[in-house]
Amino acid sequence: MVKVPQCTPGWWEDPSVIITDSWLAQWKRRNTGHPPCFTERVNALTRTFFSIIVLALIFSLFNNDMTTTLIYSLLLGTIITLPDIVDMIKASYIQEQFVATISPNEPASKAWTTPPVAGADNSYDDGDAMTLPSPRNPFMNVLIDEIKYNPYRPEAKSVDDPVVKATLDDFFRVNWYSDPTDIFGKTQSQRTFITMPSTTVPNDRESYQNWLYKLPGKTCKEGGRDACVSATDGAAIPWLNITP
């Protein structure tokens, strides 16, 4: 696949873009939804002021007043380019000149990948696809919109996995500096997260019931009389059983 630059280089890197990257090309990029990069804005401003200076020199040959023509031309150019200047000042980001390797026909779904983590192995890899932490959902909970749009989402991966533990912590900590006294992470999170007992739709009712009763067999109500008597084999409190 041919790699296509997302952003046009600045004129200080490639002076030819002042001519090759015209206003028409920039206008076509705006119509595609691609926000202008910082370098593209600088190129546009530079190209506009160069054009104004050239026009001012041409008009000064007719009125023999170069200073006045140049001042009015610069004022006109500032008014024309004022929206771009304001956008550059108010922009909360500067799009970096990364290289795109995704074709236009490729689905807009990206998998979250993490660097190698010390102590990671295949102990928690059972071969099934599982839900992993993400910036939107670091604790891998079932989101409200997933009940309708993603009902077959896989269950969350074990948080004992070193890779999951590392990525969960990275996505949860959003502040620049960490507070060593914040042992429960209360000041780190800008949102309130609640860890759900089940991470599938519908929830895993059978496992939840087994966890509540802690009984592998029938309950007392279902006919398991041994489960009704404490301190016997199959008792309601398993760790009080006579036999382990």
TALINTA-V96965 format. One line per field, one symbol per residue. phi: phi as a letter, one per 30 degrees, with the letter a starting at -180 (. if undefined). psi: psi as a letter, one per 40 degrees, with the letter a starting at -180 (. if undefined). burial: + if it has 9 or more other C-alpha atoms within 8 Angstrom, else -. Layout:
# TALINTA-V96965
phi = ???
psi = ???
burial = ???
This chain:
# TALINTA-V96965
phi = .ddcddbdddddcbddddcdddddddddddddiddddddddddddddddddddddddddddcchbdddddddddddddddceedddddddddabddddcdccddddedbbddcbdecdidbcdcccicdbdcdbedbdchdddddddccbdcdddddddddedddddddddddcddcccddddcidddddbccbdddbbbbddddddddddddhbdcdddddjdddddcdibdiddcedcddcd
psi = hhhhhdihiidedgeeddddgiddddddddeeehhhidddddddddddddddddddddddddefgdddddddddddddddeddddddddeheihhigihhehidehifhiihiiiihhehaedeheeihihiiiddgdefihidedddefefiiiiiheehdddddddddddheidiihdegdefdedheihihhidifihiigdddddddddfhdaiiddeegddeehifihfidhdeeidh.
burial = ----+-+++++-----++--++---+--++-----++++++++++++++--++--++-+++----+--++--++--+---+--+---+--------+----------------------+----------++++---+++++---++---+-+++++---+++++++++-++-+-------------++--------++++--+---+-+---++--+++---+-+++++++++++++-++---
